[in-house]
């Protein structure tokens, strides 16, 4: 057993991480969060609607000697989420940490975007967090403690280079959703915060975004994204994971209702 299981920053904790798989090899946010949490002693219940996407996540965690269990779930469906949380309870007996990492963008403004795409974006990016909180919070309340980390996006704070009205609106919604939860449940020992990643180099770039925004040219898209970042390199899912780890740990015991922006300084630029 990895020594961190008993001495790590999340030792003895059980964490549900949604979107724990990835669309390709490398460090997506969910894979990196799951791995970092396991490295720090958490028992991780990883969730994805496609279990095959979690194979590499499981391999990385097992190689590090961590504890990982996979759960298939459609986080836009309340019954599916309820079953998932119950599976976690049956496997590990509690829920200490919930990370809402599911999300994805669709291009377009209100004129060119269909109502169907708008509704799907709202469900995927915002309703998913509502449903997981709806079903996980009762267990945290019964324990008298818990930590929720929601993953937003700098698109929810400012224009980031493309019209994606539903994604921007729902990711802005995640930030305020977290703030309201934080105040509502603070007296019950539950902290709620948000990680706000910027334009990272995750597997999503090659798998989806390059086709949406650069005609499939990955190098061009990476160059465009890097040009907006003051730091001379582009982060990846590990940077999101380290911020989530801090917020989930006792190091952040007096932090709730706030955001950590992980974007290499992009969102504070004037241009």
PyMOL commands that set and color helices and strands:
alter all, ss='L'
color gray80, all
select helices_A, chain A and resi 4-7+29-39+51-63+78-92+115-143+154-156+165-188+203-213+218-226+237-248+250-252+266-268
alter helices_A, ss='H'
color red, helices_A
select strands_A, chain A and resi 14-18+43-48+67-72+97-100+146-151+190-197+259-262
alter strands_A, ss='S'
color yellow, strands_A
deselect
rebuild
show_as cartoon
